């Protein structure tokens, strides 16, 4: 009687533990890191937070200007780097 009870108990614990472990493992495998995750962790800017104070990981646009860019000389039009070649 005790053997059957312990067997059933260990079976139930094994099934529940396996189920929870599989859920966490699948969540780990399907996690996609945001393109700017490193920036979010290093230097979160105030405009990246929503009204509740949570970090908003939406879509962002990156604008890079060449180091020698001067709007007084060049105007505000910046050529596409692919066009220069």
Secondary structure, DSSP 8 states (H G I E B T S, - for coil): -HHHHHHHHHHHHHHHHHHHHHHHHHHHHH----TTHHHHHH---GGGB-TTS-B-----------TT--HHHH-S----HHHH-
